[in-house]
């Protein structure tokens, strides 16, 4: 039913473009051009305490093709992460975003890198949409130096401050007050930018959300709370966790908008609207109606609390990538083969990034003690056995570590011992038991009193 | 040195004595193997069956059968009135549970990990721990807070902290940390029966491990006393005190030390608050050396408290400084090699024990 809508609007709005596109078809590249195109969202917006924006979204071929490519990349990336997890190259927690890509790309299309985004642990795709590279993603997931957090954070702790992406948080709901804090700082600094704080339907019931919302409304902060409602908080369906699953209305005195989160253009329109609103009137809630194909995490099959029919039903009817593909094809912006080629390219990109990430080494043992503090404390920081180095240095009569530079210069003595490490055949360097913090900081001079 | 060699030979000849004797020293006669998961599940089942006031509350404890399957089957058996799935709102549901306990029912609250208990810690400390005192005995709080605590595998900084020291510093709370299946069963039953708030610290990596359990342990009336530690391995050269997963590491370290002629006594603390100071002190007065082992951050930790207790009560008996093995003083890194360095390994315990014996550690 949505498709007929699209077809109708396509014939109406692109009849003028047809002669142009055919003239250019010989030179047309897959990247498209900026000629305006208007598309209707799949469903109208539902609003609470505000006037909903129009269903007609302005876009252009280039944007649509970028949406397609970016979402295909994200999809491929998440599926590759699934395989890596099963191959035990990724450990711990791994929460995958496939199905929800439209929220990440749609949001990014409406804002700039000066606006802030903060989210929870399902953060791989949001990181990429903020400019993170595939290498940084896979290397971080595998705990390597090339990772965005140098291997120290893991799946749930991706950050990219230079693009105003503030993570990556493991504790459900905590990122929302933090996001309101970012908005506070933006207003304080008079930056005319906004913050998007993303959370799930599970987190929507957290008290701290309402506390932060109250403060944001009182102080008119440019905070946009985005509920990515994928209808399940881990294994608990929304109706079992929330008395009122109309998350866009939960702000009460704070306006809200319900958006089809599987429609990237609807997401873009809503975020654009929200940004304008937040800069003028303070906080607003966006509820993105979306869906995750995977379970909550890699340790959750995702099928004990929902039926396979439901999952495949959403995949058939609402898949965000398919929607854009149909849009592109119906508007004649690319051929099916060209789109398939994009998917092949994307797959190769992902495979190359994984190969490169596998080459990246594990962090140096000395990294265990870095970045605990911004400048270091100039005091001892201990490993599991605080006396190990003290013994070793005496035994080896090696006092070179005692040379102190102007600031506290650390030298941790690293000795070799063999013990079975994760999958490597050679002995692994052990850690120093005693370490003077942050010796390699460029702020050494400042640290010295 | 020679004394140690002589003692070693004596030990070896002692070991030739029929197995029944040596088995009695460490375990009750082992009939069955039981995983920690089954031990906890059976303990919950039996206590819920025995007392209708006991109910469970937590995220995914019911329909999902438990995030770590500890509460498997209990929803089917006891129904949704006694096994309650909560929203992901720790502060809220913990407060609700403590309030219910004021009234006289007996909640067993599950935190998916104790990291999330920080969202609820005000209710654990201010609403639960202190109330019996503030009301001068009118309102006791028969509540149990349980869940996995400490480091798992590759879960990163926000999901790996050990909270034993934090909770154990608070008067009004009881804090338990089981190691074996016997501990898990006995201590959980004791916790549920206890009229005071109990923090029950499990370990995710131990859930699947099997331990021998005797018929006595399997009996539904089995219960372990709160506040008593257990000597897992008798020895006479050095005392190694540990809790939870580190007890297993300490036992492995003791095996390694034995090869070098050091006979380690391993104490499984079981109870962090109240700490079994008398047993630890008695052990140190016998061995004259102490190594404390914990996975948690070192500063102001359980090991620090034990060391203070020894210095206060048994200073003259110490032949060497107390050694503390703890987690590294950094947030838990994700990378596998860094994570391994951030938690104690068996070699660390062996090295520390050797240091107390003034032995070369190479």
Interface residues (C-beta under 8 A of the other chain):
Chain A: X91 X92 X93 X140 X143 X144 X149 X151 X152 X153 X154 X155 X156 X157 X169 X170 X171 X172 X173 X202 X203 X205 X206 X207 X208 X233 X234 X235 X236 X240 X241 X242 X304 X305 X362 X363 X365 X367 X368 X369 X372 X381 X382 X383 X384 X385 X386 X387 X388 X391 X395 X417 X419 X421 X422 X428 X430 X431
Chain B: X59 X60 X63 X64 X67 X85 X87 X88 X89 X91 X92 X115 X116 X118 X119 X152 X153 X154 X155 X156 X157 X158 X159 X298 X323 X324 X325 X326 X327 X328 X329 X330 X331 X333 X334 X335 X336 X337 X338 X340 X341 X342 X343 X344 X345 X347 X348 X351 X352 X355 X361 X362
